[in-house]
């Protein structure tokens, strides 16, 4: 396989792994109502928490993160850094726009973290610390994610990873885009806080 073909394959692998809807799968196996019919309608961990099951929410968080990490690690092992980054992009897009769910997926926070873990784990720690600090003070999951994502490319650039910083600028812009309704609700004071159903 040529180098260019492998890069395409890495992106495809990432997309297929990223499009696995763990939140939907786990809640269906648990016998809860369709996740897309409650709360925000998202398939991510925050919305799974609205079912009342912390265990399912944790399972979804881990699954959505690990699929990003796995895509990066596999592609990086066989194809190097460029393949790893393309796999990470594919995994993130797969989570946001899964082909199996008519391109209506989750908000991407856990998968964003998972891709970070695979590419440069210290940045994932920074993301999580920023998220926790913001969540503790505001109790807004969306705001916490947006602030942490805004900081991430700056951290990567500061620590000498311009290629990764460029990738995460793209991922952060996508994250802001899929959170556009959350941003509107934050501006009007109607955004739901963590722990609210």
MDAnalysis code that builds the backbone (N, CA, C; Angstrom):
import MDAnalysis as mda
import numpy as np

u = mda.Universe.empty(591, n_residues=197, atom_resindex=np.repeat(np.arange(197), 3), trajectory=True)
u.add_TopologyAttr("name", ["N", "CA", "C"] * 197)
u.add_TopologyAttr("resid", np.arange(1, 198))
u.add_TopologyAttr("resname", ["UNK", "UNK", "UNK", "UNK", "UNK", "UNK", "UNK", "UNK", "UNK", "UNK", "UNK", "UNK", "UNK", "UNK", "UNK", "UNK", "UNK", "UNK", "UNK", "UNK", "UNK", "UNK", "UNK", "UNK", "UNK", "UNK", "UNK", "UNK", "UNK", "UNK", "UNK", "UNK", "UNK", "UNK", "UNK", "UNK", "UNK", "UNK", "UNK", "UNK", "UNK", "UNK", "UNK", "UNK", "UNK", "UNK", "UNK", "UNK", "UNK", "UNK", "UNK", "UNK", "UNK", "UNK", "UNK", "UNK", "UNK", "UNK", "UNK", "UNK", "UNK", "UNK", "UNK", "UNK", "UNK", "UNK", "UNK", "UNK", "UNK", "UNK", "UNK", "UNK", "UNK", "UNK", "UNK", "UNK", "UNK", "UNK", "UNK", "UNK", "UNK", "UNK", "UNK", "UNK", "UNK", "UNK", "UNK", "UNK", "UNK", "UNK", "UNK", "UNK", "UNK", "UNK", "UNK", "UNK", "UNK", "UNK", "UNK", "UNK", "UNK", "UNK", "UNK", "UNK", "UNK", "UNK", "UNK", "UNK", "UNK", "UNK", "UNK", "UNK", "UNK", "UNK", "UNK", "UNK", "UNK", "UNK", "UNK", "UNK", "UNK", "UNK", "UNK", "UNK", "UNK", "UNK", "UNK", "UNK", "UNK", "UNK", "UNK", "UNK", "UNK", "UNK", "UNK", "UNK", "UNK", "UNK", "UNK", "UNK", "UNK", "UNK", "UNK", "UNK", "UNK", "UNK", "UNK", "UNK", "UNK", "UNK", "UNK", "UNK", "UNK", "UNK", "UNK", "UNK", "UNK", "UNK", "UNK", "UNK", "UNK", "UNK", "UNK", "UNK", "UNK", "UNK", "UNK", "UNK", "UNK", "UNK", "UNK", "UNK", "UNK", "UNK", "UNK", "UNK", "UNK", "UNK", "UNK", "UNK", "UNK", "UNK", "UNK", "UNK", "UNK", "UNK", "UNK", "UNK", "UNK", "UNK", "UNK", "UNK", "UNK", "UNK", "UNK", "UNK", "UNK"])
u.atoms.positions = np.array([
    [0.843, -1.189, 0.000],
    [0.000, 0.000, 0.000],
    [0.886, 1.249, 0.000],
    [0.566, 2.196, -0.878],
    [1.356, 3.417, -0.941],
    [1.124, 4.267, 0.302],
    [2.033, 5.235, 0.512],
    [1.921, 6.102, 1.693],
    [0.614, 6.888, 1.670],
    [0.254, 7.418, 0.501],
    [-0.989, 8.192, 0.390],
    [-2.210, 7.325, 0.653],
    [-2.169, 6.102, 0.114],
    [-3.293, 5.184, 0.331],
    [-3.426, 4.834, 1.805],
    [-2.293, 4.691, 2.490],
    [-2.363, 4.351, 3.904],
    [-2.948, 5.511, 4.712],
    [-2.648, 6.744, 4.315],
    [-3.215, 7.893, 5.012],
    [-4.732, 7.907, 4.869],
    [-5.202, 7.578, 3.670],
    [-6.651, 7.494, 3.447],
    [-7.238, 6.375, 4.307],
    [-6.540, 5.245, 4.351],
    [-7.004, 4.117, 5.164],
    [-7.025, 4.480, 6.646],
    [-6.028, 5.243, 7.095],
    [-5.976, 5.658, 8.498],
    [-7.166, 6.539, 8.843],
    [-7.486, 7.453, 7.941],
    [-8.655, 8.309, 8.166],
    [-9.928, 7.469, 8.214],
    [-10.036, 6.502, 7.276],
    [-11.215, 5.641, 7.250],
    [-11.341, 4.793, 8.494],
    [-10.210, 4.248, 8.959],
    [-10.218, 3.472, 10.200],
    [-10.697, 4.330, 11.362],
    [-10.154, 5.540, 11.445],
    [-10.554, 6.451, 12.505],
    [-12.037, 6.748, 12.449],
    [-12.538, 7.009, 11.251],
    [-13.965, 7.329, 11.108],
    [-14.839, 6.162, 11.555],
    [-14.498, 4.957, 11.132],
    [-15.313, 3.795, 11.488],
    [-15.305, 3.542, 12.994],
    [-14.135, 3.663, 13.617],
    [-14.074, 3.494, 15.071],
    [-14.830, 4.618, 15.771],
    [-14.632, 5.837, 15.293],
    [-15.277, 6.981, 15.925],
    [-16.788, 6.958, 15.819],
    [-17.304, 6.290, 14.791],
    [-18.754, 6.295, 14.578],
    [-19.493, 5.235, 15.398],
    [-18.754, 4.453, 16.201],
    [-19.426, 3.482, 17.081],
    [-20.168, 4.247, 18.177],
    [-21.502, 4.166, 18.233],
    [-22.283, 4.970, 19.188],
    [-22.425, 4.274, 20.548],
    [-21.384, 4.342, 21.359],
    [-21.396, 3.612, 22.630],
    [-22.571, 4.015, 23.524],
    [-22.895, 5.298, 23.575],
    [-24.000, 5.734, 24.418],
    [-25.309, 5.075, 24.030],
    [-25.571, 5.028, 22.738],
    [-26.802, 4.417, 22.240],
    [-26.792, 2.916, 22.476],
    [-25.657, 2.278, 22.222],
    [-25.557, 0.833, 22.405],
    [-25.758, 0.444, 23.871],
    [-25.063, 1.136, 24.767],
    [-25.136, 0.779, 26.188],
    [-26.523, 1.026, 26.767],
    [-27.151, 2.138, 26.395],
    [-28.491, 2.413, 26.940],
    [-29.531, 1.448, 26.380],
    [-29.359, 1.028, 25.140],
    [-30.292, 0.040, 24.581],
    [-30.127, -1.301, 25.270],
    [-28.870, -1.687, 25.495],
    [-28.621, -2.950, 26.202],
    [-29.191, -2.919, 27.620],
    [-29.182, -1.727, 28.224],
    [-29.711, -1.581, 29.591],
    [-31.225, -1.456, 29.611],
    [-31.837, -1.335, 28.438],
    [-33.294, -1.284, 28.363],
    [-33.908, 0.071, 28.648],
    [-33.108, 1.150, 28.571],
    [-33.675, 2.476, 28.769],
    [-34.334, 2.944, 27.477],
    [-35.057, 4.053, 27.552],
    [-35.689, 4.598, 26.352],
    [-34.626, 5.133, 25.408],
    [-35.020, 5.335, 24.166],
    [-34.073, 5.806, 23.144],
    [-33.398, 7.083, 23.613],
    [-32.084, 7.033, 23.685],
    [-31.291, 8.156, 24.196],
    [-31.545, 9.431, 23.412],
    [-31.849, 9.293, 22.133],
    [-32.053, 10.464, 21.278],
    [-33.372, 11.170, 21.534],
    [-34.214, 10.561, 22.397],
    [-35.520, 11.164, 22.689],
    [-35.542, 11.892, 24.023],
    [-34.402, 11.948, 24.721],
    [-34.363, 12.625, 26.018],
    [-33.297, 13.714, 26.019],
    [-33.440, 14.633, 26.930],
    [-32.439, 15.687, 27.105],
    [-32.109, 16.403, 25.824],
    [-30.817, 16.459, 25.503],
    [-30.358, 17.153, 24.303],
    [-30.508, 16.308, 23.047],
    [-30.800, 15.009, 23.213],
    [-30.882, 14.116, 22.072],
    [-29.529, 13.600, 21.622],
    [-28.467, 14.027, 22.306],
    [-27.114, 13.604, 21.954],
    [-26.874, 12.169, 22.410],
    [-25.883, 11.517, 21.792],
    [-25.562, 10.130, 22.160],
    [-24.366, 10.063, 23.101],
    [-23.928, 11.197, 23.641],
    [-22.747, 11.242, 24.489],
    [-23.034, 11.011, 25.960],
    [-21.954, 11.011, 26.745],
    [-22.042, 10.665, 28.166],
    [-22.894, 11.634, 28.976],
    [-22.824, 12.924, 28.644],
    [-23.611, 13.905, 29.402],
    [-25.092, 13.617, 29.288],
    [-25.535, 13.251, 28.089],
    [-26.956, 12.945, 27.916],
    [-27.299, 11.588, 28.513],
    [-26.366, 10.643, 28.461],
    [-26.601, 9.338, 29.099],
    [-26.820, 9.525, 30.599],
    [-26.129, 10.482, 31.191],
    [-26.290, 10.756, 32.623],
    [-27.726, 11.153, 32.945],
    [-28.405, 11.737, 31.974],
    [-29.800, 12.149, 32.181],
    [-30.755, 10.971, 32.275],
    [-30.268, 9.757, 31.950],
    [-31.100, 8.570, 32.143],
    [-31.130, 8.171, 33.610],
    [-30.228, 8.770, 34.404],
    [-30.165, 8.462, 35.820],
    [-29.130, 7.412, 36.166],
    [-28.418, 6.912, 35.172],
    [-27.426, 5.868, 35.419],
    [-26.015, 6.427, 35.272],
    [-25.335, 6.571, 36.404],
    [-23.947, 7.028, 36.363],
    [-23.041, 5.976, 35.740],
    [-23.350, 4.704, 35.967],
    [-22.529, 3.626, 35.412],
    [-22.562, 3.653, 33.882],
    [-23.748, 3.838, 33.317],
    [-23.859, 3.908, 31.858],
    [-23.144, 5.139, 31.316],
    [-23.218, 6.241, 32.053],
    [-22.550, 7.466, 31.619],
    [-21.030, 7.277, 31.619],
    [-20.510, 6.631, 32.663],
    [-19.068, 6.366, 32.737],
    [-18.647, 5.419, 31.616],
    [-19.447, 4.387, 31.377],
    [-19.149, 3.449, 30.304],
    [-19.127, 4.130, 28.943],
    [-20.058, 5.036, 28.734],
    [-20.101, 5.790, 27.480],
    [-18.893, 6.696, 27.352],
    [-18.550, 7.379, 28.431],
    [-17.380, 8.264, 28.426],
    [-16.116, 7.492, 28.066],
    [-15.929, 6.335, 28.701],
    [-14.735, 5.528, 28.440],
    [-14.715, 4.997, 27.006],
    [-15.858, 4.504, 26.548],
    [-15.932, 3.976, 25.191],
    [-15.657, 5.035, 24.145],
    [-16.275, 6.207, 24.329],
    [-16.096, 7.289, 23.353],
    [-14.671, 7.833, 23.360],
    [-14.026, 7.807, 24.524],
    [-12.637, 8.261, 24.589],
    [-11.697, 7.215, 23.987],
    [-11.902, 5.952, 24.362],
    [-10.989, 4.896, 23.928],
    [-11.023, 4.670, 22.427],
    [-12.174, 4.912, 21.797],
    [-12.209, 4.707, 20.339],
    [-11.325, 5.743, 19.634],
    [-11.225, 6.945, 20.203],
    [-10.314, 7.946, 19.651],
    [-8.864, 7.561, 19.882],
    [-8.563, 7.096, 21.086],
    [-7.198, 6.673, 21.410],
    [-6.778, 5.481, 20.566],
    [-7.655, 4.511, 20.435],
    [-7.347, 3.307, 19.679],
    [-7.069, 3.624, 18.215],
    [-7.876, 4.494, 17.631],
    [-7.666, 4.875, 16.232],
    [-6.290, 5.493, 16.032],
    [-5.919, 6.377, 16.931],
    [-4.625, 7.068, 16.843],
    [-3.475, 6.091, 17.028],
    [-3.580, 5.224, 18.023],
    [-2.484, 4.293, 18.328],
    [-2.268, 3.301, 17.184],
    [-3.346, 2.731, 16.661],
    [-3.210, 1.766, 15.565],
    [-2.608, 2.429, 14.328],
    [-3.173, 3.567, 13.942],
    [-2.684, 4.249, 12.740],
    [-1.251, 4.730, 12.925],
    [-0.937, 5.218, 14.104],
    [0.416, 5.682, 14.370],
    [1.430, 4.561, 14.346],
    [1.049, 3.397, 14.851],
    [1.952, 2.248, 14.890],
    [2.336, 1.802, 13.478],
    [1.357, 1.790, 12.586],
    [1.610, 1.286, 11.237],
    [2.012, 2.384, 10.242],
    [1.604, 3.620, 10.499],
    [1.838, 4.653, 9.496],
    [2.543, 5.902, 9.959],
    [2.842, 6.012, 11.243],
    [3.564, 7.175, 11.721],
    [2.670, 8.337, 12.144],
    [3.286, 9.463, 12.472],
    [2.552, 10.605, 13.055],
    [1.445, 11.172, 12.166],
    [1.697, 11.290, 10.868],
    [0.674, 11.857, 9.985],
    [-0.560, 10.961, 9.913],
    [-0.329, 9.661, 9.842],
    [-1.446, 8.720, 9.839],
    [-2.212, 8.795, 11.160],
    [-1.489, 8.935, 12.267],
    [-2.133, 9.037, 13.578],
    [-3.034, 10.263, 13.652],
    [-2.536, 11.394, 13.137],
    [-3.342, 12.616, 13.186],
    [-4.580, 12.504, 12.306],
    [-4.429, 11.900, 11.127],
    [-5.588, 11.719, 10.252],
    [-6.604, 10.760, 10.861],
    [-6.111, 9.730, 11.531],
    [-7.015, 8.801, 12.216],
    [-7.766, 9.516, 13.337],
    [-7.067, 10.402, 14.039],
    [-7.713, 11.177, 15.086],
    [-8.800, 12.074, 14.534],
    [-8.506, 12.732, 13.418],
    [-9.522, 13.569, 12.766],
    [-10.706, 12.719, 12.334],
    [-10.406, 11.549, 11.761],
    [-11.477, 10.659, 11.337],
    [-12.341, 10.193, 12.491],
    [-11.714, 9.854, 13.609],
    [-12.466, 9.388, 14.781],
    [-13.384, 10.483, 15.308],
    [-12.877, 11.703, 15.342],
    [-13.682, 12.814, 15.842],
    [-14.877, 13.065, 14.927],
    [-14.630, 13.088, 13.612],
    [-15.716, 13.288, 12.661],
    [-16.709, 12.133, 12.702],
    [-16.183, 10.913, 12.906],
    [-17.063, 9.758, 13.000],
    [-18.010, 9.847, 14.174],
    [-17.516, 10.373, 15.296],
    [-18.381, 10.532, 16.462],
    [-19.430, 11.627, 16.229],
    [-19.005, 12.728, 15.624],
    [-19.944, 13.825, 15.381],
    [-20.983, 13.469, 14.319],
    [-20.514, 12.768, 13.283],
    [-21.377, 12.489, 12.130],
    [-21.300, 11.010, 11.740],
    [-21.848, 10.117, 12.579],
    [-21.782, 8.678, 12.285],
    [-22.732, 8.285, 11.154],
    [-22.203, 7.554, 10.193],
    [-23.015, 7.171, 9.036],
    [-24.198, 6.299, 9.447],
    [-24.016, 5.516, 10.531],
    [-25.082, 4.597, 10.958],
    [-26.293, 5.330, 11.539],
    [-26.101, 6.562, 11.976],
    [-27.183, 7.312, 12.630],
    [-27.571, 8.541, 11.805],
    [-27.479, 8.405, 10.496],
    [-27.823, 9.486, 9.568],
    [-27.027, 10.751, 9.872],
    [-25.761, 10.540, 10.263],
    [-24.800, 11.622, 10.507],
    [-25.202, 12.535, 11.674],
    [-25.971, 11.984, 12.608],
    [-26.363, 12.731, 13.802],
    [-25.764, 12.034, 15.026],
    [-24.633, 12.549, 15.514],
    [-23.933, 11.893, 16.604],
    [-23.884, 12.703, 17.874],
    [-22.754, 12.599, 18.570],
    [-22.593, 13.288, 19.842],
    [-21.847, 14.599, 19.692],
    [-21.485, 15.176, 20.825],
    [-20.822, 16.479, 20.837],
    [-19.298, 16.365, 20.778],
    [-18.766, 15.166, 20.977],
    [-17.362, 14.933, 20.691],
    [-16.360, 15.153, 21.817],
    [-16.804, 15.496, 22.999],
    [-15.862, 15.858, 24.059],
    [-14.983, 14.667, 24.457],
    [-15.607, 13.519, 24.727],
    [-14.835, 12.348, 25.156],
    [-13.886, 11.884, 24.053],
    [-14.351, 11.901, 22.814],
    [-13.498, 11.468, 21.708],
    [-12.346, 12.443, 21.496],
    [-12.603, 13.723, 21.692],
    [-11.552, 14.757, 21.643],
    [-10.459, 14.423, 22.660],
    [-10.876, 14.077, 23.869],
    [-9.920, 13.715, 24.916],
    [-9.165, 12.443, 24.534],
    [-9.887, 11.463, 23.996],
    [-9.260, 10.214, 23.608],
    [-8.197, 10.400, 22.533],
    [-8.484, 11.259, 21.561],
    [-7.505, 11.553, 20.520],
    [-6.288, 12.251, 21.135],
    [-6.538, 13.161, 22.066],
    [-5.437, 13.831, 22.764],
    [-4.557, 12.839, 23.514],
    [-5.184, 11.881, 24.182],
    [-4.417, 10.877, 24.926],
    [-3.478, 10.122, 23.981],
    [-3.993, 9.767, 22.821],
    [-3.196, 9.021, 21.873],
    [-2.063, 9.810, 21.240],
    [-2.275, 11.118, 21.066],
    [-1.288, 11.933, 20.366],
    [-0.303, 12.637, 21.303],
    [-0.799, 13.145, 22.437],
    [0.086, 13.847, 23.375],
    [-0.630, 13.919, 24.720],
    [-0.442, 12.877, 25.528],
    [-1.257, 12.719, 26.736],
    [-1.168, 13.874, 27.735],
    [-0.036, 14.612, 27.853],
    [-0.057, 15.743, 28.793],
    [-1.134, 16.780, 28.463],
    [-1.418, 16.953, 27.173],
    [-2.463, 17.905, 26.787],
    [-3.838, 17.414, 27.227],
    [-4.020, 16.091, 27.251],
    [-5.287, 15.542, 27.735],
    [-5.472, 15.840, 29.220],
    [-4.383, 15.799, 29.977],
    [-4.457, 16.144, 31.399],
    [-4.835, 17.610, 31.571],
    [-4.222, 18.469, 30.777],
    [-4.553, 19.901, 30.833],
    [-6.028, 20.111, 30.502],
    [-6.508, 19.440, 29.460],
    [-7.918, 19.551, 29.091],
    [-8.814, 19.161, 30.264],
    [-8.526, 18.008, 30.865],
    [-9.370, 17.515, 31.960],
    [-9.332, 18.432, 33.181],
    [-8.151, 18.972, 33.486],
    [-8.036, 19.899, 34.619],
    [-8.854, 21.158, 34.357],
    [-8.753, 21.687, 33.139],
    [-9.524, 22.883, 32.785],
    [-11.024, 22.583, 32.836],
    [-11.403, 21.407, 32.334],
    [-12.821, 21.036, 32.349],
    [-13.333, 20.930, 33.786],
    [-12.588, 20.237, 34.621],
    [-13.023, 20.045, 36.007],
    [-13.103, 21.363, 36.765],
    [-12.113, 22.228, 36.561],
    [-12.109, 23.520, 37.256],
    [-13.310, 24.362, 36.856],
    [-13.603, 24.382, 35.555],
    [-14.737, 25.174, 35.074],
    [-16.057, 24.554, 35.508],
    [-16.139, 23.223, 35.430],
    [-17.367, 22.539, 35.832],
    [-17.645, 22.726, 37.317],
    [-16.600, 22.696, 38.122],
    [-16.763, 22.862, 39.571],
    [-17.308, 24.250, 39.906],
    [-16.855, 25.254, 39.174],
    [-17.260, 26.625, 39.483],
    [-18.573, 27.036, 38.807],
    [-18.882, 26.441, 37.643],
    [-20.079, 26.887, 36.915],
    [-21.171, 25.827, 36.809],
    [-20.770, 24.534, 36.887],
    [-21.678, 23.400, 36.699],
    [-22.274, 23.348, 35.285],
    [-21.584, 23.946, 34.341],
    [-21.978, 23.861, 32.933],
    [-21.002, 22.927, 32.204],
    [-21.473, 21.772, 31.757],
    [-20.620, 20.840, 31.034],
    [-20.158, 21.428, 29.705],
    [-21.067, 22.062, 28.990],
    [-20.732, 22.615, 27.678],
    [-19.691, 23.722, 27.786],
    [-19.875, 24.627, 28.725],
    [-18.920, 25.721, 28.899],
    [-17.550, 25.173, 29.293],
    [-17.547, 24.172, 30.138],
    [-16.287, 23.559, 30.570],
    [-15.534, 22.981, 29.378],
    [-16.260, 22.292, 28.507],
    [-15.637, 21.695, 27.321],
    [-15.113, 22.764, 26.378],
    [-15.874, 23.819, 26.188],
    [-15.476, 24.877, 25.258],
    [-14.213, 25.599, 25.744],
    [-14.161, 25.874, 27.026],
    [-12.975, 26.551, 27.576],
    [-11.753, 25.643, 27.489],
    [-11.925, 24.368, 27.856],
    [-10.811, 23.425, 27.804],
    [-10.319, 23.234, 26.371],
    [-11.253, 23.181, 25.423],
    [-10.876, 23.007, 24.020],
    [-10.174, 24.246, 23.481],
    [-10.586, 25.420, 23.933],
    [-9.938, 26.656, 23.491],
    [-8.475, 26.688, 23.942],
    [-8.225, 26.193, 25.133],
    [-6.878, 26.209, 25.703],
    [-5.966, 25.164, 25.041],
    [-6.541, 24.049, 24.603],
    [-5.738, 22.918, 24.129],
    [-4.772, 23.259, 22.987],
    [-5.223, 23.882, 21.893],
    [-4.258, 24.196, 20.820],
    [-3.164, 25.162, 21.283],
    [-3.510, 26.069, 22.166],
    [-2.512, 26.997, 22.691],
    [-1.444, 26.243, 23.475],
    [-1.882, 25.282, 24.277],
    [-0.941, 24.462, 25.050],
    [-0.036, 23.669, 24.113],
    [-0.605, 23.069, 23.084],
    [0.188, 22.276, 22.143],
    [1.206, 23.145, 21.400],
    [0.783, 24.317, 20.994],
    [1.696, 25.228, 20.296],
    [2.807, 25.683, 21.236],
    [2.455, 26.012, 22.462],
    [3.423, 26.505, 23.438],
    [4.499, 25.464, 23.726],
    [4.105, 24.193, 23.719],
    [5.053, 23.132, 24.022],
    [5.679, 22.521, 22.766],
    [5.652, 23.260, 21.675],
    [6.411, 22.886, 20.495],
    [5.824, 21.806, 19.618],
    [4.492, 21.758, 19.521],
    [3.829, 20.774, 18.665],
    [2.907, 21.497, 17.675],
    [3.483, 22.221, 16.705],
    [2.653, 23.030, 15.798],
    [1.690, 22.212, 14.950],
    [2.116, 21.015, 14.504],
    [1.222, 20.187, 13.688],
    [0.005, 19.738, 14.504],
    [0.258, 19.288, 15.737],
    [-0.853, 18.903, 16.608],
    [-1.737, 20.103, 16.949],
    [-1.107, 21.245, 17.174],
    [-1.870, 22.455, 17.468],
    [-2.802, 22.786, 16.308],
    [-2.309, 22.644, 15.079],
    [-3.140, 22.918, 13.899],
    [-4.310, 21.946, 13.815],
    [-4.027, 20.664, 14.073],
    [-5.106, 19.675, 14.072],
    [-6.167, 20.032, 15.101],
    [-5.731, 20.420, 16.306],
    [-6.706, 20.685, 17.361],
    [-7.389, 22.044, 17.223],
    [-6.828, 22.921, 16.421],
    [-7.579, 24.124, 16.040],
    [-8.816, 23.692, 15.243],
    [-8.606, 22.756, 14.309],
    [-9.722, 22.247, 13.500],
    [-10.746, 21.534, 14.378],
    [-10.267, 20.648, 15.264],
    [-11.182, 19.911, 16.141],
    [-11.938, 20.856, 17.075],
    [-11.242, 21.889, 17.556],
    [-11.885, 22.847, 18.457],
    [-12.953, 23.649, 17.723],
    [-12.681, 24.049, 16.496],
    [-13.693, 24.768, 15.708],
    [-14.914, 23.885, 15.477],
    [-14.678, 22.605, 15.183],
    [-15.795, 21.671, 15.029],
    [-16.573, 21.524, 16.334],
    [-15.836, 21.467, 17.440],
    [-16.472, 21.346, 18.751],
    [-17.360, 22.551, 19.039],
    [-16.859, 23.736, 18.726],
    [-17.663, 24.937, 18.914],
    [-18.892, 24.915, 18.007],
    [-18.721, 24.408, 16.795],
    [-19.850, 24.366, 15.857],
    [-20.967, 23.461, 16.370],
    [-20.613, 22.264, 16.828],
    [-21.660, 21.345, 17.283],
    [-22.251, 21.791, 18.625],
    [-21.578, 22.699, 19.302],
    [-22.111, 23.259, 20.547],
    [-22.792, 24.611, 20.339],
    [-23.113, 24.956, 19.105],
    [-23.668, 26.294, 18.825],
    [-24.985, 26.552, 19.558],
    [-25.823, 25.520, 19.695],
    [-27.078, 25.710, 20.436],
    [-26.796, 25.870, 21.927],
    [-25.814, 25.141, 22.444],
    [-25.413, 25.297, 23.842],
    [-24.899, 26.705, 24.098],
    [-24.138, 27.230, 23.141],
    [-23.604, 28.590, 23.281],
    [-24.741, 29.604, 23.347],
    [-25.749, 29.416, 22.508],
    [-26.912, 30.316, 22.538],
    [-27.608, 30.248, 23.895],
    [-27.758, 29.012, 24.429],
    [-28.423, 28.864, 25.725],
    [-27.571, 29.436, 26.854],
    [-26.257, 29.307, 26.737],
    [-25.377, 29.924, 27.731],
    [-25.545, 31.435, 27.722],
    [-25.693, 32.003, 26.559],
    [-25.848, 33.451, 26.433],
    [-27.177, 33.933, 27.014],
    [-28.213, 33.072, 26.919],
    [-29.529, 33.465, 27.428],
    [-29.790, 32.973, 28.851],
    [-28.832, 32.200, 29.396],
    [-28.997, 31.698, 30.755],
    [-29.937, 30.517, 30.886],
    [-30.186, 29.803, 29.783],
    [-31.126, 28.678, 29.808],
    [-30.435, 27.324, 29.653],
    [-29.121, 27.324, 29.625],
    [-28.383, 26.061, 29.490],
    [-28.515, 25.229, 30.765],
    [-28.734, 23.930, 30.580],
    [-28.854, 23.037, 31.731],
    [-27.528, 22.837, 32.424],
    [-27.579, 22.717, 33.731],
    [-26.359, 22.501, 34.508],
    [-26.162, 21.013, 34.779],
    [-24.954, 20.653, 35.140],
    [-24.615, 19.268, 35.457],
    [-25.470, 18.792, 36.625],
    [-26.073, 17.625, 36.454],
    [-26.922, 17.075, 37.503],
    [-28.397, 17.310, 37.280],
    [-28.725, 18.239, 36.366],
    [-30.135, 18.480, 36.040],
    [-30.591, 17.501, 34.984],
    [-31.828, 17.067, 35.096],
    [-32.388, 16.133, 34.099],
    [-33.104, 16.934, 33.020],
])
